[in-house]
Amino acid sequence: MKQNLAILGGPKTLDKKFDWPVYDESDVNAVAEIVRSGNWGNPDCGDVVEAFEKEFASFCGTKYALTCVNGSVALRLALIACGVKPGDEVIVPPYTFIATASIVLEANCVPVFVDIDPDTYNINPAKIEAAITIRTKAIIPVHFAGQSCDMDGIMSIAKKHNLRVIEDACHGHGAEYKGKKLGSIGDAGCFSFQSSKNLTCGEGGIITTNNEELYDMINSLRNVGRVKDGQWYEHHYAGCNYRMTQMQAILLSNQLKRLNEQTARRHENGTYLNSLLEKIDGIKPLSRGLGETVHCYHIYIFKYDLSKFNNLSKVEFAKMLAAEGVPCFMGYPEPLYKQPLFQKKSFMCYAIPPEVDYTKVFCHETEKACYTEAVWIFQNTLLGTKEDMDKIAEAIIKIQKAIKE
Ligand SMILES: *Cc1c(COP(=O)(O)O)cnc(C)c1O
């Protein structure tokens, strides 16, 4: 019955609010204590920022972790610290947030787009080698949605061609690849603490690494070019002030205590939801079992086949599902290379040589994901109950039945 659809005024299948961020009085008190101390940015009286960095490094199993203002800056600092020069090429996927590619431009380098694997929506290692040239210096694999990339494949290509690997782990807090935390496998790992991410303090970022040279350079670049044992007004590199406040760090420390339990719940609910959705004709969850020992489901993604839904467009389907109370979205409207920034090679693109023409880029799998297939459910939904997952499946079945009538 079509009239039964929530979008047409019928009852919602899932009538519940999924809160994010999750916090209680312990978070409020921790921040209040810093506010009362007056040491908001000053590390001299008990450095909460450094304490959090140690906690996060230990959480990821890396030697170092360096906080900064956001995930984009984390990526940019990690890339610059690798020693890239203007005009160097950096391989990125086109199915990701703009920052993965725009920070390459900000570093005066050239983003080269390599298509995704249709089963995981992560960069396809089998397509990386064809994109490598004499100017290629780094790969930025994105652990999209919280599912690890094929890191064995990527690391072996990087080793063969002497490339740096910077993991964009902005979706990947707490997720693992073959038992290793994301962000601990490449030369550096970059995380965001922006409001929507699985670990957040509103805005913020962190870089993990085991490489002491990278650590020293990033540490200097985020602190206006100062160096260890140098004077306050002694600046060695073209850095900037990218430091985080003590209030952010204490909030992250407190939030980190919840992360393991939340990740376990998302992993469990995501796995259960897969088992429900794969039974629905025309719905296909992304593939699992490719090395991701923990999937942290920053996004739960499934593929939608409109031919099984009376040719209802993905956009309309996502609107109907959202109306049923499932916090969902159509995802990126188009591949990154379609953004005006690349199509027009606008302001800030002066390092891109004239022969690079993004209007000629075509990544088939990314186009399919954007235009017809991918539907996203947000991470906080996966913090719900098993019954909530049942209702997500129920809502999809309800829509399918109604529109087939
Ligand atoms: C959020 C995000 C970033 C950037 O993080 P900010 O903290 O917003 O700067 C980079 N890459 C991916 C994949 C992201 O989702």
The ligand as an ORCA input file, in Angstrom:
! r2SCAN-3c Opt
* xyz 0 1
  C      36.413     14.281      7.386
  C      37.378     13.828      6.385
  C      38.579     14.507      6.134
  C      38.912     15.857      6.692
  O      38.731     16.025      8.012
  P      38.413     17.482      8.622
  O      38.672     17.282     10.067
  O      36.989     17.786      8.302
  O      39.358     18.451      8.005
  C      39.473     13.931      5.254
  N      39.213     12.780      4.635
  C      38.059     12.115      4.819
  C      37.840     10.825      4.107
  C      37.088     12.631      5.669
  O      35.927     11.992      5.818
*
